[in-house]
Amino acid sequence: MSAGVSLRHSFTMFLLELFMFFACFHECLSSPPDHRQGHMLTDGATDAFLPKITPNAAPQPFLPLLAPSPLSSFPISTSPKLSGLCMLNFTAAQSLISITSIDCWTAFAPLLANVICCPQLHATLVILVGQSSKETGVLALNRTLAKPCLSDIEQVLTGQGAGENLNHICSIHPSNLTEASCPVKDVDEFENTVNTSELLASCEKIDPVKECCDQVCQGAISDAATRLALKASDPLSMDGPHVLPQHSTRVNDCKTVVLRWLASKLDPYHAKEVLRGLTNCNVNKVCPLVFPNMKHVANSCGNGISDHAACCDAMNSYVSHLQKQTLITNLQALDCATSLGLKLQKYNITKDVYSLCHISLKDFSLQASGCLLPSLPSDATLDKFSGISFICDLNDNIPAQWPSMSLIPALSCNKTVRIPALPAATNAQSGLCTGYVAVYLLVASSMAVTMFLQF
């Protein structure tokens, strides 16, 4: 009898869940277009799911319109198979590792690699070794332990959802855990060589905007790294503009040792904020896109534009290839627009094809998302039912600037440069607006990607 009751109760619950599912589905289909704002990621135009809000509107919380069934939540972690040889304390850095695994989540790791995943992974390696130095007294792993430790780090991250090929995506090698060519790794020798009080005062707290321009912490790190490198060098050979390549490499390797020492003096989260802020200065300086051959654009747009439609068809086709590469920041998009414009000008394309063909900054980022990432450091977040989300700059429809002698590229530290046609409210670093949207990406078992936006 009890079995019959249990079976009947289970069947009733199943019918109830099925009814709720179809009710929700019917509501979504029958809602007015103005309110039905969840969109599935397709290869079509993305303007349909860009928010229509005023530039100075206060950002509101965003939630996916639909979420996966609670019966099939996102996996959070599995037990990693560790080597047993690595002495790094993963437990003490669990919060940091969780952030890293989400920033580098499975299929999204290559898309977020340049701006979020790889900077966070590099910071994690620095912090793990730096924190271990408080027990070992050394700021590097020996070459024997570096390989199994790197493997263990990868296993721990993968067990929490990160991609399986992060070492390849982010160019991580066992040498990233050693002192490489830096002659100093002992903590006592480090502190006897470097002005540690000045270093800590310059770097224990940084402003991610001002630091990229003033370089107070970066200058202190360079000074400390040079002092360490001199321990194995002829001082005269490090002077002036004729620094030998091997010395430059040694200084760079010593910078990593300096960062590990800093990480040992800060708690892991605080160290992560400092390291990401420093890395972000370099991230925003360079356009990460690879520009394919542009002869087709040159043939349609060069030597004066006789056929506007043909030129824009060629231009849009070219830009569509750029849109398949990676997510970039708004500052990177400015640099990419300038770099592409200068390359096109070398093909004798003198007219502003950006204006002619309505090319905007967002056209340089991954078009499947229609998203430019903010120029300040950010992390992805994970909800086991909603999926992965990250922050996008809502003001990425700003027209791309065609480079000219009278309009220099808009550098974030150049206070005199003005970007035309910008909204009134601006971001302190990029000159771009501060409205953001959370993008939710859901992964099905087939690894197809779905994105929902709720405005």
Disulfide bonds with the S-S distance in Angstrom:
Cys86-Cys149 2.09
Cys104-Cys117 2.09
Cys118-Cys170 2.09
Cys182-Cys254 2.19
Cys203-Cys217 2.05
Cys212-Cys281 2.11
Cys213-Cys413 2.15
Cys287-Cys336 1.96
Cys301-Cys311 2.01
Cys312-Cys357 2.22
Cys371-Cys392 1.98
